[in-house]
Structures are given as structure tokens and as C-alpha cells.
């Protein structure tokens, strides 16, 4: 794998798209100060994921976008792409070419792409880490950073050497595992909190569900008992109803038979009583004639009283010498006539014929008495005879009434004869009617008895149907409408058993009342809560297993990293000593690992076996102070046995060991020796060196160029330099210039083909 091409567009001074193609070996980038050649190194560092604007020699993110000049407007986008040749599939991605692109817009939005597909920075870092490339590693040495290794703290140097030893992918995995471990612990705490919140509710629901189950059992027992009890009661009620219904049907038949017999006797009596009807008809006619005669007699009486009054009045006018009529006596007679007339009306209303005859005779006598009062003596009679009373209208009416009365008397006589004849016939039929009446009375009595029996049965049936309806309503309320269809089977049961069942039913109802009403949704909530509780419990177990697995993996990675680091560090130390002697033509130098304090180291047990570790992790659950033990294990996971790296360098002819005592040139050569040692021990696919040889004199520059030339067989070098010796070793040379528009421009030259120009 090697860097094949770099495309820059809008990054810093490269306002126009510029392309740098690279080959294996050494590529040199040259140009005057301020032309923008260091921007090439910054572009590569930026596309590899550099987040520090300070490392890119800027103050804010938009500083890396071309800011414009007097002749060219500023741009809104900076874009850099790195093309890697991966034909050897070193990255194990199954792709022959990898293109990593980074874009930044002036509004602050940015994106990463891998082969034009949006990606995460972490994915890019993992790919580069597999290849041994990182934006902060020895692969990119920026301007003025050559002695940063020497001036850095021992802890920073250790991080640098860890990256140089090729354990960066393992450290990324370790960091990811540690991040997962912390997230898992947070999830474990969250799940534990949720579980602690759910558990009381689950306990409450469990109790309610048990009550619900108990209630269900009681309801089932109650329903079974009710089914038996009401089934027996309904069957008994049905039998009683059927029996009573049969009796009622028989009673209806008996009543109908008695009624028919009664009607037959009644018809016989109607035939026998036809003659009596004729007699009644003549009696009615006789009564009518008598009433008519009485009416005319009353009228006749009134007319005669009126006639007497008129006669007296005439006597008074014509004969003054006649004796005075005794008016009081006459008045009394008149009152008797009126009273007798009232009695006649009453007797007629009662139908008493004998009394009527007697009253008529008495009335005639009263009339005669009244006439006698008018004759006082012979003289008076003679006077009366001499005095002819004036004939009046009253006399005419009296004559008409007398004629009418004679006609009525004749009719009465005829009717009396007919009544007599019918009475004779009636006497003959009376005996037969009496016998029929006896039969009728017996039939009527029998009919009444049948009717009474039917009515009694009807009352009993109405009462039974009322009880039946009540029982049906109770059954429907207790057992539902379909029970009556299910209770067709005969259930034999005596009264004692029914009483026992009724006691059981009341006992079950009482127990249900004690339990009280429970929401049917409790069961559903219980199962959902139980499911959630079991899920969280399973999650807790899974998270604990994950913790054990992650902690084991972290410790295993630590062992692997430490072992690989120690091997690589030993090789780098040997190479550092060799290159130091080459650059300084003698002297001595070495790298020293600084170990942690024994107290801290004790946390890290090199001899800890996997089964002991698992047992130790799992034993936390039985500890009283679990948090303290967890913290100890976490400290162990976050602690390394080495705390840093010290550098000892003694140039020839000197006794100095501290690098702070070296001169600027000596520090630069020491740093170059260390850099070459790292490249030799763990070659990177490519190395960017930005004027690292600036502080070297001509002799040391030649040595430096020769070392880089030898190392170019292991790594691809892209060197930004002013050094002629370095340029001579380059196979490809790029020149960077800047015009008056402030835009950097590239010029390229392949030195293998430049010989033909030198021969001219």
C-alpha cells in the first residue's frame, strides 16, 4: 500500500484544483518561502482527520478555506482527497484503491467520504491505523516539529512510541472496548434503576393476580354450584309448571263440559216457558189497560170537581134565597178524592188488582157523597131542577171520558178471559218447569265448581309463573341467558342437597365480596410488567456477562499491546543507537522505559489467569462494598505498567545525557535518528517530512539524505525541503510558486527524465 495521488481544491492557498501524483521512493516538494509548499503537508494531515486548527497553523476552522486576495474572491469550500493504492490488500478491505476525502464548508458543515461514500472519522482512523498511518504519528512531521519528540514529556513520548510500535489498532480497539465497558456499566445502572422501579409494582401486581386467580377459582366454583342449584331449581319449576298446566287443561275441559250441559238445560227451559211468556204478555196488556183506565178516572174526577164548582157558582148567582152550601164539608170530600186518587196510582204501580178494585169503589162513593152534599132538601132539589145549569165544555169532556172508560172496561174483560186461559195452561206446565229448574240448578252448581276450580288453578299458575319469571331473571343475572339452553339435562337433587348448595353459593359470594373487585386489566398489566421485568433481568445478566467479557478483552489487549510494545521498543532502541552513531559519527544514545510505582503496578497482575479473572469479576456480586471493588478493577484497566519513555543521548566527545543540554542541531539530529529508527523498525506506508533538515549543516544533510534513501526501500517519502542533497535523492520533484493573485501553483519534474536537459 502506498500514497498514489493527492488532490487539493480550495485548501488554504490552493484556490484552484491541484493534483500531486506520487511514486514509490522519494518525492521532493520545493519552493520559496511563503509559496505554500507546507500547505501540502497540512492538507494531508487535515484529510487524515486532524481536529486541531493550531496544528494546521490556523486560528479557526474557516482559515483552511481559501480566504481570497485582491484578484481572486474567497471560496466557500475546502476539499482534499488522498488516493491510496491497495493492490496488495494490506487493509483487508477487498478494494484495490482507497480514496479518503474531507470537505469543509464555510458555514461550518463538514463531511468525510471513503470512495465517495459518506463515512465516520472513526472508520477512517481504523483504516489508517491498520496501515500504520495517523495524523499525529511519525508519518507526518510538520515544519518545526522535528525536535518535538525530544522536548515532549515522557508520557507524550510513550504515546508516540506506542503508535510507532504498531499497537495503535489494538489501542483503538481497547478504547472502544473501554468505552463500551463504561456504556455497559451505565446501561447496567440504568437497567438496575428501572428494575428497582418495576419490582414493587410487579410485587403488587403479583399479589393482585393471585387474588384474581383466587377470585377466578371462586367464580368457577360458584358457577358450578349455581349451575347445579339453579339447574335443579329450574327443572323442578318446569315439572311443577307442566303438572299445573296439565291440571289447568283438564279444568278447562270440565268447565266447558259443565257450560255445555248448562246451556242444554237452559234451552229446554226456554221451550217450557214460552207459554208463560204469553201469559206475561196478556198481563202486560191488562196492566196497560188498567193504567189507561186509572188515568181517565183521574181526569174524570178532576172534571167532576170542576163541574161541581161551576154548579155551586151558578146557584149562588141565580138563587140567593137557597141555603148556603157547607164548603168545609165539601173541601174534606175533595181532599179524600185526591188522596184516594194517589193511592190508585200507587196500587197500579205495585200491580195489586184487588186493591185497585177496592180503591175504585171507594172513589165512586166519594163522588156520590160530593153530589149528596149538593142536595140540601127537596126545595133545593126543585130549585136545582128548575134552574137548568148551563151546559159547559167540562160536561162535554166528561161525556167523552165516560165513553172511553166503557171501551176500556170491555177490553179489560177480554184480556181477563185470555189470562184465565193461559193460567190454566201454565198450571199444567209448571211441574215440568220445576223439574227443569232443579236440573238447571244442579248444572249451574257443577259449572260454578268447575269455574272455581279453573280460577283457582289460574291463580296458582299465575303465582307459579311469577316465581318462574323471578327464577329466570335470577338465573339470567347470575349465569347468563344461555344457561336455560344448557340446563336441559335432568339434575336430581333433594331439598337437603339444595339447601347445602345454597349455603355454598352464599359462602362463595361472601369470599368474593371479601376479595373485592379487581380490574381485569391487572392480568394484562401483570404479564406486560413481568415480561418487562424478565427482559430487564435478562439484560442485567447479559450486561454483567458483557462486562466480564469486555474486561477480559481489555486485559488481553493490554497484554498483547504490552508484549508487542516491548518487542518493538527494543528494536527501535537498537536502531536508534545505530542511526545516532551514523549521524554523529560516534557517541551513544538509548531509550529507557519508565515503569509505574509498585503500588500502582500491584493493581496490574501479570500472572492473573483467565479463570481467576472471571471468578474475581463474578465474585463482585457477593461483596458488601461492590462499588469499591469495581473501582479497583476499573483503575487496573485504566493503568499501564509503563508511565513514559526517557531519551538519553551523548554526542561523541561529550558527557551529557540530558537532551535538554543539547544544541539545536544536536537535537535535530537526535530526533532524525529516532525518526529513522522508528521507520526502520516499523515502516509506515508513507512519511511526510516538512523541512526536518532545515537545521542541519551540509555534512549532516548528506548523511541524512543517504539514510532517507536507504529507508525509501521500506517507506514512501514525501519531503518538503530546501536541502540540495535531499533533492538529489528524489525521483520526483514538485515546485510550488505563488503569483500576485495569492494562489499556489504546482510545477512537476521527473528527475529520471531530466538528464537529457543537463547534457545540452
Secondary structure, 3 states (H helix, E strand, C coil): CEEEEEEEECECCECCCEEEECCCCEEEEECCCCCCCHHHHHHHHHHCCCCCCCCCCCCCHHHHECCCCCCCCCCCEEEEEEEEECCCCCCCCCCCEEEEEEEEECCCCEEEEECCEEECHHHHHHHHHHHCCCCCCCCEECCCCCCHHHHCCHHHHHHHHHHHCCCHHHHHHHHHHHHHHHHHHHHHHHHHHHHHHHHHHHHHHHHHHHHHHHHHHHHHHHHHHHHHHHHHHHHHHHHHHHHHHHHHHHHHHHHHHHHHHHHHHHHHHHHHCHHHHHHHHHHHHHHHHHHHHHHHHHHHHHHHHHHHHHHHHHHHHHCCCCCCCCHHHHHHHHHHHHHHHHHHHHHHHHCCHHHHHHHHHHHHHHHHHHHHHHCCCHHHHHHHHHCCCCCCHHHHHHHHHHHHHHHHHHHHHHHHHHHHHHHHHHHHHHHHHHHHHHHHHHHHHHHHHHHHHHHHHHHHHHHHHHHHHHHHHHHHHHHCCCHHHHCCCCCCCCHHHHHHHHHHHHHHHHHHHHHCCCCCHHHHHHHHHHHHHHHHHHHHHHHHHHHHHHHHHHHHHHHHHHHHHHHHHHHHHHHHHHHHHHHHCCCEEEEEEEECCHHHHCCCCCCCCHHHHHHHHHHHHHCCCHHHHHHHHHHHHCCCCEEEEEEEEECCCCCCCEHHHCCHHHHHHHHHHHHHHHHHHCCCCEEEEECCCCCCCHHHHHHHHHHHHHHCCCCEEEEECCCHHHHHHCCEEEEEEECCCCCEEEEEEEHHHCHHHHCC
